[in-house]
Each structure stands twice: as C-alpha cells, then as structure tokens.
C-alpha cells in the first residue's frame, strides 16, 4: 500500500526478509533501495558477513536504507544482539534522492517491526563500527 505523503510502496519481499533476519537470523544485513516508487530489496548479507562487508555494500553516492543485526558482548559477558536501522544519505547524492528517502524513512521503518536502534549517516565515519557498538550498549 502506497503512503499518501510520499506515494511510496514497500515490496512484500522487504518485510519477509526482515522477518527472517529477525526470527531465523539467516542474514547479517539487508540493503534496500527505492526504485519506481517502491522500496525494494537490493542486497542480502549472509550470517558470516562482517560489518565491513555491510559498509562496503552501501554505494558512496546514493541513498539507501539498511538493517544490520549487530552481535555484541556486554560488560557482564552476556551475548546480545540489536537490530539497527540505518538511513544512508551521502552528502554527494542528488538532493531529490535525499528528499525522497527522508520523506519515506519513517513509514518504511514502521513496516519493519523489531528495529531497536536507528542511525542516520551522511558519511562512513558517522556509522563506523565504534559508533554502532557504542549505540548498542
């Protein structure tokens, strides 16, 4: 169903793959893009892939949405996991693309039930591994 404000639909596969990431943990990350007025799946990262693999899969000059399943160990030595929603909007991407992604983000995020941390980044340094780790704790 398209959002009245942005006219954007969300492909069902986006929600299905997110549920698999959340429940079965068959993916480490998922990258989404907007194509023909619809949010669609662009890349699935397998459970063996790293945060570096994820970062490398985001284009340097185009906006994307992504979710990343971040595993970490607490100070009490407990294994935990948090699902991050990352709104990637590089400074050098086209203004129109940035506006479309910004206006669609909240609605798309609501479709993905189970997001625990949101991060917005315009530059790789804003979503470095250290920042992600500090936001997870």
C-alpha positions in Angstrom: 0.0 0.0 0.0 1.5 3.3 -1.0 2.0 6.0 1.5 -0.2 9.1 0.8 2.5 11.5 1.8 5.3 10.0 -0.3 3.4 7.8 -2.8 5.8 5.0 -1.8 5.0 1.3 -1.7 7.0 -1.3 0.2 7.7 -4.6 -1.7 6.5 -7.6 0.4 9.9 -9.3 0.0 11.4 -6.5 2.1 9.2 -7.4 5.0 9.6 -11.1 4.6 13.4 -11.0 4.5 13.4 -8.7 7.5 11.3 -11.2 9.5 13.8 -13.9 8.5 16.7 -11.8 9.7 14.9 -11.1 13.0 13.5 -14.6 13.7 15.8 -17.0 12.0 18.9 -14.9 11.8 19.7 -16.1 8.2 21.1 -12.7 7.3 23.6 -10.3 8.9 22.3 -7.4 6.9 19.8 -6.2 4.3 20.2 -3.2 2.0 17.0 -1.6 0.5 16.7 0.9 -2.3 13.8 2.9 -3.8 13.1 2.0 -7.3 10.0 3.0 -9.4 8.1 4.5 -6.4 8.7 1.3 -4.3 11.1 0.2 -1.6 12.8 -3.0 -2.9 15.5 -5.4 -1.8 19.0 -4.7 -3.1 21.3 -7.0 -1.2 21.2 -9.7 1.4 24.3 -10.3 3.6 24.8 -13.8 4.8 25.3 -14.6 8.6 29.1 -14.9 8.0 29.5 -11.4 6.6 31.0 -8.7 8.7 30.2 -5.1 9.4 33.0 -4.1 6.9 31.2 -6.2 4.2 28.0 -4.4 5.1 29.6 -0.9 4.9 31.2 -1.8 1.6 27.8 -2.7 0.1 26.5 0.8 0.5 27.0 3.0 -2.6 29.2 6.1 -2.0 26.9 8.4 -3.9 23.4 7.1 -3.5 20.9 6.9 -0.6 19.9 3.5 0.9 18.1 2.1 3.8 19.6 -0.9 5.6 19.2 -3.1 8.6 22.1 -4.7 10.4 21.9 -7.4 13.0 24.7 -6.5 15.4 26.0 -9.1 17.8 28.0 -8.0 20.9 29.0 -9.0 24.3 28.0 -6.8 27.3 30.3 -5.8 30.1 28.7 -8.6 32.1 29.8 -11.0 29.4 26.3 -11.7 28.0 25.8 -12.3 24.3 23.3 -9.9 22.9 22.1 -8.7 19.5 20.4 -5.5 18.4 18.8 -4.7 15.0 20.0 -1.4 13.6 18.1 0.6 11.0 20.5 2.8 9.0 19.4 5.6 6.8 22.3 6.1 4.5 22.2 9.5 2.8 25.7 10.5 1.5 26.3 14.3 1.1 27.2 13.8 -2.6 23.9 12.1 -3.5 21.3 14.0 -5.5 19.1 16.4 -3.5 15.9 14.9 -4.9 17.0 11.4 -3.8 17.8 12.6 -0.3 14.4 14.2 -0.1 12.6 11.0 -1.3 14.5 8.8 1.2 14.0 11.3 4.0 10.2 11.6 3.4 9.7 7.8 3.2 12.0 6.7 6.0 9.6 6.8 9.0 6.8 4.9 7.1 9.3 2.3 5.8 10.8 1.8 9.3 7.3 1.2 10.8 6.9 -1.7 8.3 9.9 -3.4 9.9 8.7 -4.3 13.4 11.6 -5.0 15.7 14.1 -2.2 14.9 15.9 -1.4 18.1 18.4 1.4 17.2 18.2 4.0 14.4 21.3 5.6 12.9 21.4 8.3 10.2 24.6 8.7 8.3 25.8 11.0 5.6 29.4 9.9 5.7 31.0 6.5 6.5 32.6 8.0 9.7 29.0 8.5 11.1 28.3 4.8 11.0 31.7 3.5 12.0 31.9 0.2 13.9 32.8 2.0 17.1 29.7 4.3 16.8 27.5 1.2 16.2 29.0 -0.6 19.1 28.5 2.4 21.4 24.9 2.8 20.4 24.2 -0.9 21.0 25.4 -0.8 24.7 
